[in-house]
Amino acid sequence: MSIASVLLLVGLAVLATMAMALARGLLGPTVYDRILAVNMFGTKTVLLIALLAARSGRSDYLDIALLYALINFIGVIAVLKYFEYGSLGHPHAEEGDEG
Amino acid sequence: MSGIEWLGVILLVLGALLGLVGGIGVLRFPDFFTRLHAAGVTDTLATGLFLSGLACLFGDWQATLKLALIFFFVLFTSPTASHALAKAALHGGLKPWKRREDPHG
């Protein structure tokens, strides 16, 4: 059992988890289930990128994984803010409000 | 494989299994909040096991530092996202699931 085959197996397990998250994303009755699925999918993508970094031996891929983790978080928070306040702008934005 | 690689492999496999458990939990739980719990718990721990396993496979300290940074940020952002998600869901009028009170006590 070489390292490469272990990485492959673990990669398949992560892909299976992502498939489950996608399934929940499609099935999810409420919109929050879908946001949860997106959040989980993003976190697993970070793991996949780190796995690819290990497989190819290039540690500079880890910067991509780091960046993806941060962007994933910001995306989830933005979508949540949109759903909670109806708009990404100022929560009580009246018409003509330049703020 | 040397000792440290065995440790890495064990940690990786544990992380992957925990991720699968989290995925099954997200699929099978009856209510959004229970799914959020399933996803939130395994997200951080599976990522931690996974990245520490990879750190064992990577030799140099730069990669280990980067992996530690990734885990550090995920450790902070994932619970925050889960909290914001739960707050938005409660704010949006989603009621947590209650088991039916079975009539015969």
N, CA and C atoms of all chains as a GROMACS GRO file, in nm:
protein
  612
    1MET      N    1   0.088  -0.118   0.000
    1MET     CA    2   0.000   0.000   0.000
    1MET      C    3   0.091   0.123   0.000
    2SER      N    4   0.115   0.176  -0.119
    2SER     CA    5   0.202   0.293  -0.123
    2SER      C    6   0.122   0.418  -0.085
    3ILE      N    7   0.198   0.524  -0.063
    3ILE     CA    8   0.133   0.650  -0.023
    3ILE      C    9   0.033   0.691  -0.129
    4ALA      N   10   0.072   0.674  -0.256
    4ALA     CA   11  -0.016   0.725  -0.363
    4ALA      C   12  -0.151   0.655  -0.358
    5SER      N   13  -0.150   0.523  -0.332
    5SER     CA   14  -0.281   0.454  -0.331
    5SER      C   15  -0.363   0.499  -0.210
    6VAL      N   16  -0.295   0.526  -0.099
    6VAL     CA   17  -0.371   0.575   0.018
    6VAL      C   18  -0.433   0.709  -0.015
    7LEU      N   19  -0.353   0.797  -0.078
    7LEU     CA   20  -0.406   0.929  -0.113
    7LEU      C   21  -0.525   0.914  -0.206
    8LEU      N   22  -0.515   0.818  -0.299
    8LEU     CA   23  -0.626   0.798  -0.392
    8LEU      C   24  -0.751   0.755  -0.318
    9LEU      N   25  -0.735   0.659  -0.226
    9LEU     CA   26  -0.852   0.609  -0.152
    9LEU      C   27  -0.915   0.721  -0.070
   10VAL      N   28  -0.829   0.797  -0.002
   10VAL     CA   29  -0.882   0.905   0.083
   10VAL      C   30  -0.949   1.009  -0.005
   11GLY      N   31  -0.890   1.032  -0.125
   11GLY     CA   32  -0.953   1.128  -0.216
   11GLY      C   33  -1.091   1.082  -0.256
   12LEU      N   34  -1.105   0.950  -0.282
   12LEU     CA   35  -1.237   0.898  -0.320
   12LEU      C   36  -1.335   0.917  -0.205
   13ALA      N   37  -1.288   0.896  -0.080
   13ALA     CA   38  -1.378   0.914   0.034
   13ALA      C   39  -1.423   1.060   0.041
   14VAL      N   40  -1.331   1.152   0.018
   14VAL     CA   41  -1.370   1.295   0.024
   14VAL      C   42  -1.468   1.325  -0.088
   15LEU      N   43  -1.446   1.263  -0.206
   15LEU     CA   44  -1.539   1.286  -0.317
   15LEU      C   45  -1.677   1.232  -0.281
   16ALA      N   46  -1.680   1.118  -0.210
   16ALA     CA   47  -1.809   1.062  -0.170
   16ALA      C   48  -1.880   1.158  -0.076
   17THR      N   49  -1.801   1.218   0.017
   17THR     CA   50  -1.864   1.314   0.110
   17THR      C   51  -1.919   1.432   0.033
   18MET      N   52  -1.843   1.476  -0.068
   18MET     CA   53  -1.892   1.589  -0.147
   18MET      C   54  -2.020   1.550  -0.220
   19ALA      N   55  -2.026   1.424  -0.269
   19ALA     CA   56  -2.148   1.380  -0.338
   19ALA      C   57  -2.266   1.385  -0.241
   20MET      N   58  -2.242   1.345  -0.115
   20MET     CA   59  -2.352   1.348  -0.017
   20MET      C   60  -2.394   1.493   0.007
   21ALA      N   61  -2.294   1.581   0.017
   21ALA     CA   62  -2.330   1.722   0.039
   21ALA      C   63  -2.412   1.773  -0.079
   22LEU      N   64  -2.372   1.734  -0.200
   22LEU     CA   65  -2.449   1.776  -0.319
   22LEU      C   66  -2.590   1.720  -0.312
   23ALA      N   67  -2.600   1.593  -0.270
   23ALA     CA   68  -2.734   1.534  -0.261
   23ALA      C   69  -2.820   1.613  -0.164
   24ARG      N   70  -2.760   1.648  -0.048
   24ARG     CA   71  -2.837   1.729   0.046
   24ARG      C   72  -2.869   1.863  -0.016
   25GLY      N   73  -2.778   1.918  -0.093
   25GLY     CA   74  -2.804   2.047  -0.156
   25GLY      C   75  -2.923   2.038  -0.251
   26LEU      N   76  -2.934   1.927  -0.325
   26LEU     CA   77  -3.046   1.913  -0.419
   26LEU      C   78  -3.174   1.880  -0.345
   27LEU      N   79  -3.162   1.793  -0.243
   27LEU     CA   80  -3.284   1.748  -0.175
   27LEU      C   81  -3.334   1.853  -0.077
   28GLY      N   82  -3.240   1.927  -0.022
   28GLY     CA   83  -3.270   2.010   0.094
   28GLY      C   84  -3.400   2.086   0.081
   29PRO      N   85  -3.501   2.065   0.169
   29PRO     CA   86  -3.625   2.140   0.153
   29PRO      C   87  -3.605   2.290   0.168
   30THR      N   88  -3.532   2.328   0.275
   30THR     CA   89  -3.523   2.474   0.298
   30THR      C   90  -3.398   2.527   0.228
   31VAL      N   91  -3.395   2.658   0.212
   31VAL     CA   92  -3.281   2.719   0.144
   31VAL      C   93  -3.157   2.707   0.232
   32TYR      N   94  -3.179   2.699   0.364
   32TYR     CA   95  -3.063   2.691   0.453
   32TYR      C   96  -2.992   2.558   0.437
   33ASP      N   97  -3.068   2.453   0.404
   33ASP     CA   98  -3.000   2.325   0.377
   33ASP      C   99  -2.906   2.341   0.260
   34ARG      N  100  -2.950   2.418   0.163
   34ARG     CA  101  -2.865   2.433   0.043
   34ARG      C  102  -2.739   2.512   0.078
   35ILE      N  103  -2.756   2.614   0.162
   35ILE     CA  104  -2.636   2.691   0.200
   35ILE      C  105  -2.542   2.603   0.280
   36LEU      N  106  -2.601   2.518   0.366
   36LEU     CA  107  -2.518   2.425   0.443
   36LEU      C  108  -2.442   2.332   0.350
   37ALA      N  109  -2.510   2.285   0.244
   37ALA     CA  110  -2.444   2.194   0.150
   37ALA      C  111  -2.329   2.265   0.079
   38VAL      N  112  -2.352   2.392   0.043
   38VAL     CA  113  -2.246   2.467  -0.026
   38VAL      C  114  -2.127   2.485   0.068
   39ASN      N  115  -2.157   2.517   0.194
   39ASN     CA  116  -2.049   2.537   0.289
   39ASN      C  117  -1.968   2.408   0.306
   40MET      N  118  -2.037   2.297   0.319
   40MET     CA  119  -1.968   2.169   0.337
   40MET      C  120  -1.890   2.132   0.212
   41PHE      N  121  -1.947   2.160   0.097
   41PHE     CA  122  -1.879   2.129  -0.029
   41PHE      C  123  -1.749   2.207  -0.038
   42GLY      N  124  -1.755   2.337   0.001
   42GLY     CA  125  -1.636   2.420  -0.006
   42GLY      C  126  -1.527   2.370   0.086
   43THR      N  127  -1.567   2.330   0.207
   43THR     CA  128  -1.465   2.282   0.301
   43THR      C  129  -1.400   2.155   0.248
   44LYS      N  130  -1.478   2.069   0.186
   44LYS     CA  131  -1.419   1.945   0.133
   44LYS      C  132  -1.330   1.976   0.014
   45THR      N  133  -1.365   2.080  -0.061
   45THR     CA  134  -1.277   2.116  -0.175
   45THR      C  135  -1.141   2.157  -0.124
   46VAL      N  136  -1.140   2.227  -0.009
   46VAL     CA  137  -1.011   2.265   0.050
   46VAL      C  138  -0.929   2.139   0.077
   47LEU      N  139  -0.996   2.036   0.127
   47LEU     CA  140  -0.924   1.912   0.157
   47LEU      C  141  -0.873   1.849   0.029
   48LEU      N  142  -0.954   1.853  -0.076
   48LEU     CA  143  -0.910   1.791  -0.202
   48LEU      C  144  -0.788   1.863  -0.256
   49ILE      N  145  -0.788   1.997  -0.248
   49ILE     CA  146  -0.673   2.070  -0.301
   49ILE      C  147  -0.549   2.036  -0.220
   50ALA      N  148  -0.566   2.027  -0.087
   50ALA     CA  149  -0.451   1.990  -0.003
   50ALA      C  150  -0.403   1.850  -0.039
   51LEU      N  151  -0.499   1.764  -0.071
   51LEU     CA  152  -0.462   1.626  -0.109
   51LEU      C  153  -0.383   1.627  -0.239
   52LEU      N  154  -0.428   1.710  -0.335
   52LEU     CA  155  -0.354   1.718  -0.462
   52LEU      C  156  -0.215   1.773  -0.438
   53ALA      N  157  -0.205   1.868  -0.344
   53ALA     CA  158  -0.073   1.921  -0.313
   53ALA      C  159   0.017   1.809  -0.262
   54ALA      N  160  -0.038   1.724  -0.175
   54ALA     CA  161   0.043   1.614  -0.121
   54ALA      C  162   0.078   1.514  -0.232
   55ARG      N  163  -0.017   1.489  -0.319
   55ARG     CA  164   0.006   1.388  -0.423
   55ARG      C  165   0.114   1.436  -0.518
   56SER      N  166   0.110   1.564  -0.555
   56SER     CA  167   0.208   1.612  -0.654
   56SER      C  168   0.334   1.659  -0.584
   57GLY      N  169   0.330   1.666  -0.451
   57GLY     CA  170   0.451   1.704  -0.379
   57GLY      C  171   0.482   1.852  -0.386
   58ARG      N  172   0.392   1.930  -0.448
   58ARG     CA  173   0.420   2.075  -0.457
   58ARG      C  174   0.346   2.144  -0.344
   59SER      N  175   0.421   2.203  -0.252
   59SER     CA  176   0.353   2.260  -0.134
   59SER      C  177   0.295   2.396  -0.167
   60ASP      N  178   0.320   2.452  -0.288
   60ASP     CA  179   0.260   2.585  -0.315
   60ASP      C  180   0.113   2.573  -0.352
   61TYR      N  181   0.064   2.448  -0.374
   61TYR     CA  182  -0.081   2.436  -0.394
   61TYR      C  183  -0.156   2.469  -0.265
   62LEU      N  184  -0.085   2.458  -0.151
   62LEU     CA  185  -0.156   2.478  -0.024
   62LEU      C  186  -0.205   2.621  -0.012
   63ASP      N  187  -0.136   2.716  -0.081
   63ASP     CA  188  -0.184   2.855  -0.077
   63ASP      C  189  -0.323   2.861  -0.140
   64ILE      N  190  -0.342   2.783  -0.246
   64ILE     CA  191  -0.474   2.784  -0.312
   64ILE      C  192  -0.578   2.731  -0.215
   65ALA      N  193  -0.541   2.624  -0.143
   65ALA     CA  194  -0.639   2.566  -0.049
   65ALA      C  195  -0.674   2.668   0.059
   66LEU      N  196  -0.570   2.739   0.105
   66LEU     CA  197  -0.594   2.839   0.210
   66LEU      C  198  -0.688   2.946   0.158
   67LEU      N  199  -0.662   2.992   0.035
   67LEU     CA  200  -0.744   3.099  -0.021
   67LEU      C  201  -0.887   3.051  -0.039
   68TYR      N  202  -0.900   2.926  -0.083
   68TYR     CA  203  -1.035   2.873  -0.108
   68TYR      C  204  -1.115   2.866   0.021
   69ALA      N  205  -1.045   2.830   0.131
   69ALA     CA  206  -1.117   2.820   0.259
   69ALA      C  207  -1.173   2.957   0.297
   70LEU      N  208  -1.093   3.062   0.276
   70LEU     CA  209  -1.139   3.196   0.316
   70LEU      C  210  -1.252   3.243   0.226
   71ILE      N  211  -1.234   3.223   0.094
   71ILE     CA  212  -1.338   3.272   0.001
   71ILE      C  213  -1.467   3.197   0.025
   72ASN      N  214  -1.458   3.067   0.059
   72ASN     CA  215  -1.578   2.989   0.083
   72ASN      C  216  -1.656   3.049   0.199
   73PHE      N  217  -1.581   3.090   0.304
   73PHE     CA  218  -1.648   3.145   0.420
   73PHE      C  219  -1.719   3.275   0.383
   74ILE      N  220  -1.647   3.361   0.308
   74ILE     CA  221  -1.706   3.491   0.274
   74ILE      C  222  -1.830   3.471   0.188
   75GLY      N  223  -1.822   3.372   0.096
   75GLY     CA  224  -1.939   3.347   0.011
   75GLY      C  225  -2.059   3.307   0.093
   76VAL      N  226  -2.038   3.218   0.191
   76VAL     CA  227  -2.152   3.170   0.271
   76VAL      C  228  -2.210   3.287   0.350
   77ILE      N  229  -2.123   3.370   0.407
   77ILE     CA  230  -2.174   3.483   0.486
   77ILE      C  231  -2.250   3.580   0.397
   78ALA      N  232  -2.202   3.603   0.275
   78ALA     CA  233  -2.272   3.697   0.185
   78ALA      C  234  -2.410   3.643   0.150
   79VAL      N  235  -2.417   3.513   0.119
   79VAL     CA  236  -2.548   3.456   0.082
   79VAL      C  237  -2.642   3.465   0.202
   80LEU      N  238  -2.587   3.437   0.321
   80LEU     CA  239  -2.673   3.444   0.440
   80LEU      C  240  -2.724   3.585   0.461
   81LYS      N  241  -2.633   3.683   0.443
   81LYS     CA  242  -2.677   3.820   0.464
   81LYS      C  243  -2.786   3.855   0.365
   82TYR      N  244  -2.772   3.806   0.242
   82TYR     CA  245  -2.874   3.836   0.141
   82TYR      C  246  -3.008   3.777   0.183
   83PHE      N  247  -3.003   3.652   0.235
   83PHE     CA  248  -3.132   3.588   0.267
   83PHE      C  249  -3.193   3.648   0.392
   84GLU      N  250  -3.106   3.697   0.483
   84GLU     CA  251  -3.164   3.744   0.608
   84GLU      C  252  -3.219   3.885   0.592
   85TYR      N  253  -3.147   3.971   0.518
   85TYR     CA  254  -3.190   4.111   0.510
   85TYR      C  255  -3.249   4.145   0.374
   86GLY      N  256  -3.263   4.045   0.288
   86GLY     CA  257  -3.331   4.075   0.162
   86GLY      C  258  -3.243   4.149   0.064
   87SER      N  259  -3.134   4.210   0.111
   87SER     CA  260  -3.047   4.278   0.012
   87SER      C  261  -2.909   4.285   0.074
   88LEU      N  262  -2.807   4.296  -0.013
   88LEU     CA  263  -2.670   4.302   0.039
   88LEU      C  264  -2.635   4.443   0.081
   89GLY      N  265  -2.726   4.533   0.052
   89GLY     CA  266  -2.694   4.671   0.086
   89GLY      C  267  -2.718   4.696   0.234
   90HIS      N  268  -2.740   4.824   0.269
   90HIS     CA  269  -2.767   4.860   0.408
   90HIS      C  270  -2.898   4.792   0.448
   91PRO      N  271  -2.905   4.722   0.567
   91PRO     CA  272  -3.027   4.648   0.600
   91PRO      C  273  -3.152   4.733   0.586
   92HIS      N  274  -3.147   4.863   0.630
   92HIS     CA  275  -3.272   4.943   0.622
   92HIS      C  276  -3.257   5.045   0.510
   93ALA      N  277  -3.211   5.000   0.393
   93ALA     CA  278  -3.181   5.096   0.285
   93ALA      C  279  -3.312   5.147   0.226
   94GLU      N  280  -3.346   5.278   0.255
   94GLU     CA  281  -3.463   5.334   0.186
   94GLU      C  282  -3.420   5.373   0.045
   95GLU      N  283  -3.518   5.411  -0.040
   95GLU     CA  284  -3.480   5.457  -0.176
   95GLU      C  285  -3.396   5.585  -0.162
   96GLY      N  286  -3.299   5.600  -0.254
   96GLY     CA  287  -3.223   5.725  -0.257
   96GLY      C  288  -3.128   5.738  -0.140
   97ASP      N  289  -3.104   5.627  -0.069
   97ASP     CA  290  -3.010   5.636   0.046
   97ASP      C  291  -2.870   5.611  -0.009
   98GLU      N  292  -2.783   5.714  -0.001
   98GLU     CA  293  -2.651   5.698  -0.062
   98GLU      C  294  -2.556   5.624   0.032
   99GLY      N  295  -2.592   5.601   0.157
   99GLY     CA  296  -2.502   5.548   0.258
   99GLY      C  297  -2.436   5.418   0.221
  100MET      N  298   0.703   0.193   0.439
  100MET     CA  299   0.679   0.332   0.480
  100MET      C  300   0.733   0.352   0.620
  101SER      N  301   0.791   0.471   0.640
  101SER     CA  302   0.851   0.497   0.771
  101SER      C  303   0.743   0.527   0.874
  102GLY      N  304   0.782   0.544   0.997
  102GLY     CA  305   0.686   0.560   1.107
  102GLY      C  306   0.598   0.680   1.086
  103ILE      N  307   0.663   0.794   1.051
  103ILE     CA  308   0.584   0.916   1.042
  103ILE      C  309   0.480   0.904   0.930
  104GLU      N  310   0.515   0.831   0.821
  104GLU     CA  311   0.418   0.818   0.712
  104GLU      C  312   0.303   0.730   0.757
  105TRP      N  313   0.333   0.629   0.842
  105TRP     CA  314   0.222   0.547   0.892
  105TRP      C  315   0.125   0.635   0.973
  106LEU      N  316   0.184   0.722   1.056
  106LEU     CA  317   0.097   0.811   1.135
  106LEU      C  318   0.013   0.896   1.041
  107GLY      N  319   0.078   0.949   0.936
  107GLY     CA  320   0.004   1.032   0.841
  107GLY      C  321  -0.109   0.955   0.778
  108VAL      N  322  -0.080   0.829   0.740
  108VAL     CA  323  -0.184   0.749   0.674
  108VAL      C  324  -0.300   0.725   0.769
  109ILE      N  325  -0.266   0.695   0.895
  109ILE     CA  326  -0.375   0.666   0.992
  109ILE      C  327  -0.461   0.790   1.010
  110LEU      N  328  -0.395   0.907   1.026
  110LEU     CA  329  -0.472   1.031   1.047
  110LEU      C  330  -0.558   1.060   0.925
  111LEU      N  331  -0.501   1.039   0.806
  111LEU     CA  332  -0.577   1.067   0.684
  111LEU      C  333  -0.701   0.979   0.677
  112VAL      N  334  -0.681   0.849   0.705
  112VAL     CA  335  -0.795   0.756   0.695
  112VAL      C  336  -0.902   0.794   0.798
  113LEU      N  337  -0.857   0.829   0.922
  113LEU     CA  338  -0.955   0.870   1.024
  113LEU      C  339  -1.032   0.993   0.977
  114GLY      N  340  -0.958   1.092   0.922
  114GLY     CA  341  -1.024   1.213   0.875
  114GLY      C  342  -1.124   1.183   0.766
  115ALA      N  343  -1.087   1.095   0.674
  115ALA     CA  344  -1.177   1.063   0.564
  115ALA      C  345  -1.301   0.992   0.616
  116LEU      N  346  -1.280   0.898   0.710
  116LEU     CA  347  -1.397   0.826   0.763
  116LEU      C  348  -1.490   0.921   0.836
  117LEU      N  349  -1.429   1.014   0.913
  117LEU     CA  350  -1.514   1.108   0.987
  117LEU      C  351  -1.590   1.195   0.889
  118GLY      N  352  -1.525   1.231   0.778
  118GLY     CA  353  -1.595   1.311   0.677
  118GLY      C  354  -1.714   1.236   0.621
  119LEU      N  355  -1.692   1.105   0.600
  119LEU     CA  356  -1.804   1.024   0.547
  119LEU      C  357  -1.918   1.020   0.648
  120VAL      N  358  -1.881   1.004   0.777
  120VAL     CA  359  -1.985   1.001   0.880
  120VAL      C  360  -2.063   1.132   0.876
  121GLY      N  361  -1.989   1.243   0.863
  121GLY     CA  362  -2.056   1.373   0.855
  121GLY      C  363  -2.148   1.380   0.736
  122GLY      N  364  -2.101   1.327   0.623
  122GLY     CA  365  -2.185   1.330   0.503
  122GLY      C  366  -2.312   1.250   0.523
  123ILE      N  367  -2.296   1.130   0.584
  123ILE     CA  368  -2.416   1.047   0.606
  123ILE      C  369  -2.510   1.121   0.701
  124GLY      N  370  -2.450   1.184   0.806
  124GLY     CA  371  -2.534   1.258   0.902
  124GLY      C  372  -2.610   1.368   0.832
  125VAL      N  373  -2.543   1.440   0.743
  125VAL     CA  374  -2.612   1.551   0.675
  125VAL      C  375  -2.725   1.496   0.589
  126LEU      N  376  -2.707   1.376   0.537
  126LEU     CA  377  -2.812   1.321   0.450
  126LEU      C  378  -2.931   1.270   0.530
  127ARG      N  379  -2.901   1.203   0.643
  127ARG     CA  380  -3.008   1.127   0.705
  127ARG      C  381  -3.082   1.199   0.816
  128PHE      N  382  -3.029   1.308   0.868
  128PHE     CA  383  -3.093   1.370   0.984
  128PHE      C  384  -3.224   1.436   0.945
  129PRO      N  385  -3.322   1.438   1.038
  129PRO     CA  386  -3.457   1.478   1.000
  129PRO      C  387  -3.474   1.628   0.980
  130ASP      N  388  -3.386   1.709   1.042
  130ASP     CA  389  -3.420   1.852   1.049
  130ASP      C  390  -3.296   1.931   1.015
  131PHE      N  391  -3.315   2.059   0.980
  131PHE     CA  392  -3.200   2.138   0.937
  131PHE      C  393  -3.097   2.151   1.048
  132PHE      N  394  -3.146   2.175   1.171
  132PHE     CA  395  -3.050   2.205   1.279
  132PHE      C  396  -2.969   2.081   1.313
  133THR      N  397  -3.031   1.963   1.305
  133THR     CA  398  -2.952   1.843   1.332
  133THR      C  399  -2.849   1.823   1.222
  134ARG      N  400  -2.888   1.855   1.100
  134ARG     CA  401  -2.790   1.842   0.990
  134ARG      C  402  -2.678   1.943   1.009
  135LEU      N  403  -2.714   2.061   1.055
  135LEU     CA  404  -2.610   2.162   1.076
  135LEU      C  405  -2.510   2.114   1.179
  136HIS      N  406  -2.566   2.046   1.282
  136HIS     CA  407  -2.477   1.991   1.385
  136HIS      C  408  -2.385   1.887   1.324
  137ALA      N  409  -2.445   1.797   1.243
  137ALA     CA  410  -2.363   1.690   1.184
  137ALA      C  411  -2.254   1.749   1.097
  138ALA      N  412  -2.291   1.849   1.015
  138ALA     CA  413  -2.191   1.906   0.924
  138ALA      C  414  -2.088   1.985   1.002
  139GLY      N  415  -2.136   2.062   1.101
  139GLY     CA  416  -2.043   2.147   1.174
  139GLY      C  417  -1.942   2.068   1.251
  140VAL      N  418  -1.987   1.963   1.320
  140VAL     CA  419  -1.894   1.885   1.403
  140VAL      C  420  -1.786   1.823   1.318
  141THR      N  421  -1.830   1.756   1.211
  141THR     CA  422  -1.728   1.680   1.138
  141THR      C  423  -1.643   1.772   1.051
  142ASP      N  424  -1.697   1.888   1.016
  142ASP     CA  425  -1.618   1.976   0.928
  142ASP      C  426  -1.486   2.008   0.991
  143THR      N  427  -1.491   2.059   1.113
  143THR     CA  428  -1.365   2.104   1.174
  143THR      C  429  -1.277   1.986   1.212
  144LEU      N  430  -1.336   1.880   1.270
  144LEU     CA  431  -1.250   1.771   1.317
  144LEU      C  432  -1.194   1.692   1.200
  145ALA      N  433  -1.276   1.664   1.100
  145ALA     CA  434  -1.224   1.588   0.985
  145ALA      C  435  -1.114   1.668   0.917
  146THR      N  436  -1.134   1.800   0.907
  146THR     CA  437  -1.031   1.883   0.844
  146THR      C  438  -0.904   1.878   0.928
  147GLY      N  439  -0.919   1.882   1.060
  147GLY     CA  440  -0.802   1.879   1.146
  147GLY      C  441  -0.725   1.750   1.130
  148LEU      N  442  -0.795   1.637   1.134
  148LEU     CA  443  -0.726   1.509   1.118
  148LEU      C  444  -0.660   1.502   0.981
  149PHE      N  445  -0.735   1.544   0.882
  149PHE     CA  446  -0.688   1.534   0.744
  149PHE      C  447  -0.560   1.615   0.725
  150LEU      N  448  -0.564   1.740   0.772
  150LEU     CA  449  -0.449   1.827   0.747
  150LEU      C  450  -0.330   1.784   0.831
  151SER      N  451  -0.355   1.734   0.953
  151SER     CA  452  -0.239   1.687   1.031
  151SER      C  453  -0.182   1.562   0.967
  152GLY      N  454  -0.270   1.480   0.908
  152GLY     CA  455  -0.218   1.363   0.836
  152GLY      C  456  -0.131   1.404   0.719
  153LEU      N  457  -0.178   1.507   0.646
  153LEU     CA  458  -0.098   1.554   0.532
  153LEU      C  459   0.032   1.616   0.580
  154ALA      N  460   0.026   1.682   0.698
  154ALA     CA  461   0.148   1.744   0.749
  154ALA      C  462   0.253   1.636   0.774
  155CYS      N  463   0.207   1.517   0.818
  155CYS     CA  464   0.304   1.409   0.841
  155CYS      C  465   0.364   1.364   0.709
  156LEU      N  466   0.283   1.370   0.600
  156LEU     CA  467   0.335   1.320   0.472
  156LEU      C  468   0.429   1.421   0.410
  157PHE      N  469   0.400   1.550   0.435
  157PHE     CA  470   0.489   1.654   0.381
  157PHE      C  471   0.613   1.659   0.470
  158GLY      N  472   0.730   1.662   0.414
  158GLY     CA  473   0.849   1.665   0.499
  158GLY      C  474   0.878   1.801   0.554
  159ASP      N  475   0.876   1.904   0.465
  159ASP     CA  476   0.937   2.031   0.505
  159ASP      C  477   0.843   2.110   0.596
  160TRP      N  478   0.905   2.201   0.671
  160TRP     CA  479   0.825   2.272   0.771
  160TRP      C  480   0.738   2.377   0.704
  161GLN      N  481   0.777   2.428   0.584
  161GLN     CA  482   0.692   2.532   0.522
  161GLN      C  483   0.552   2.475   0.496
  162ALA      N  484   0.549   2.351   0.441
  162ALA     CA  485   0.417   2.294   0.411
  162ALA      C  486   0.340   2.273   0.541
  163THR      N  487   0.411   2.229   0.644
  163THR     CA  488   0.341   2.207   0.772
  163THR      C  489   0.286   2.339   0.824
  164LEU      N  490   0.363   2.447   0.807
  164LEU     CA  491   0.314   2.578   0.852
  164LEU      C  492   0.190   2.616   0.774
  165LYS      N  493   0.192   2.593   0.641
  165LYS     CA  494   0.075   2.629   0.560
  165LYS      C  495  -0.045   2.545   0.603
  166LEU      N  496  -0.022   2.416   0.626
  166LEU     CA  497  -0.134   2.330   0.666
  166LEU      C  498  -0.189   2.376   0.801
  167ALA      N  499  -0.098   2.416   0.892
  167ALA     CA  500  -0.145   2.465   1.022
  167ALA      C  501  -0.227   2.591   1.002
  168LEU      N  502  -0.184   2.678   0.909
  168LEU     CA  503  -0.260   2.801   0.884
  168LEU      C  504  -0.398   2.768   0.829
  169ILE      N  505  -0.401   2.674   0.735
  169ILE     CA  506  -0.533   2.638   0.678
  169ILE      C  507  -0.623   2.589   0.789
  170PHE      N  508  -0.570   2.500   0.875
  170PHE     CA  509  -0.654   2.445   0.981
  170PHE      C  510  -0.697   2.555   1.078
  171PHE      N  511  -0.603   2.650   1.104
  171PHE     CA  512  -0.635   2.759   1.195
  171PHE      C  513  -0.753   2.840   1.142
  172PHE      N  514  -0.748   2.874   1.013
  172PHE     CA  515  -0.857   2.956   0.958
  172PHE      C  516  -0.986   2.877   0.951
  173VAL      N  517  -0.978   2.749   0.908
  173VAL     CA  518  -1.101   2.670   0.901
  173VAL      C  519  -1.160   2.654   1.040
  174LEU      N  520  -1.071   2.642   1.140
  174LEU     CA  521  -1.118   2.625   1.278
  174LEU      C  522  -1.200   2.745   1.321
  175PHE      N  523  -1.166   2.865   1.267
  175PHE     CA  524  -1.241   2.984   1.308
  175PHE      C  525  -1.359   3.011   1.215
  176THR      N  526  -1.339   2.986   1.084
  176THR     CA  527  -1.446   3.030   0.994
  176THR      C  528  -1.562   2.931   0.991
  177SER      N  529  -1.534   2.801   1.005
  177SER     CA  530  -1.643   2.705   0.991
  177SER      C  531  -1.746   2.718   1.103
  178PRO      N  532  -1.704   2.726   1.231
  178PRO     CA  533  -1.807   2.746   1.334
  178PRO      C  534  -1.880   2.880   1.318
  179THR      N  535  -1.808   2.982   1.274
  179THR     CA  536  -1.875   3.111   1.258
  179THR      C  537  -1.981   3.101   1.150
  180ALA      N  538  -1.947   3.032   1.041
  180ALA     CA  539  -2.045   3.017   0.933
  180ALA      C  540  -2.164   2.936   0.984
  181SER      N  541  -2.135   2.830   1.061
  181SER     CA  542  -2.247   2.749   1.112
  181SER      C  543  -2.335   2.833   1.204
  182HIS      N  544  -2.271   2.917   1.286
  182HIS     CA  545  -2.351   3.001   1.377
  182HIS      C  546  -2.437   3.097   1.297
  183ALA      N  547  -2.375   3.161   1.196
  183ALA     CA  548  -2.452   3.257   1.118
  183ALA      C  549  -2.567   3.186   1.047
  184LEU      N  550  -2.539   3.062   1.002
  184LEU     CA  551  -2.643   2.985   0.933
  184LEU      C  552  -2.758   2.956   1.028
  185ALA      N  553  -2.725   2.913   1.150
  185ALA     CA  554  -2.831   2.879   1.245
  185ALA      C  555  -2.911   3.004   1.280
  186LYS      N  556  -2.840   3.116   1.299
  186LYS     CA  557  -2.910   3.240   1.335
  186LYS      C  558  -3.003   3.283   1.222
  187ALA      N  559  -2.953   3.273   1.098
  187ALA     CA  560  -3.036   3.314   0.985
  187ALA      C  561  -3.157   3.222   0.974
  188ALA      N  562  -3.136   3.091   1.000
  188ALA     CA  563  -3.248   2.998   0.989
  188ALA      C  564  -3.352   3.028   1.097
  189LEU      N  565  -3.305   3.048   1.221
  189LEU     CA  566  -3.400   3.080   1.328
  189LEU      C  567  -3.470   3.212   1.297
  190HIS      N  568  -3.391   3.309   1.249
  190HIS     CA  569  -3.449   3.439   1.217
  190HIS      C  570  -3.551   3.423   1.105
  191GLY      N  571  -3.524   3.327   1.015
  191GLY     CA  572  -3.615   3.308   0.903
  191GLY      C  573  -3.736   3.226   0.940
  192GLY      N  574  -3.748   3.189   1.071
  192GLY     CA  575  -3.872   3.125   1.114
  192GLY      C  576  -3.869   2.974   1.104
  193LEU      N  577  -3.748   2.914   1.104
  193LEU     CA  578  -3.741   2.768   1.097
  193LEU      C  579  -3.746   2.715   1.240
  194LYS      N  580  -3.841   2.623   1.268
  194LYS     CA  581  -3.855   2.572   1.405
  194LYS      C  582  -3.768   2.446   1.418
  195PRO      N  583  -3.686   2.435   1.527
  195PRO     CA  584  -3.611   2.309   1.547
  195PRO      C  585  -3.707   2.192   1.562
  196TRP      N  586  -3.657   2.076   1.517
  196TRP     CA  587  -3.740   1.955   1.513
  196TRP      C  588  -3.756   1.898   1.651
  197LYS      N  589  -3.877   1.853   1.688
  197LYS     CA  590  -3.895   1.787   1.818
  197LYS      C  591  -3.947   1.646   1.791
  198ARG      N  592  -3.896   1.549   1.869
  198ARG     CA  593  -3.947   1.413   1.853
  198ARG      C  594  -4.091   1.412   1.900
  199ARG      N  595  -4.177   1.339   1.829
  199ARG     CA  596  -4.318   1.336   1.872
  199ARG      C  597  -4.323   1.277   2.012
  200GLU      N  598  -4.398   1.343   2.107
  200GLU     CA  599  -4.414   1.285   2.243
  200GLU      C  600  -4.495   1.156   2.226
  201ASP      N  601  -4.429   1.036   2.242
  201ASP     CA  602  -4.507   0.914   2.218
  201ASP      C  603  -4.614   0.904   2.329
  202PRO      N  604  -4.742   0.869   2.290
  202PRO     CA  605  -4.856   0.882   2.382
  202PRO      C  606  -4.838   0.796   2.506
  203HIS      N  607  -4.785   0.672   2.494
  203HIS     CA  608  -4.784   0.586   2.614
  203HIS      C  609  -4.656   0.610   2.693
  204GLY      N  610  -4.625   0.737   2.724
  204GLY     CA  611  -4.524   0.772   2.822
  204GLY      C  612  -4.380   0.749   2.781
   0.00000   0.00000   0.00000
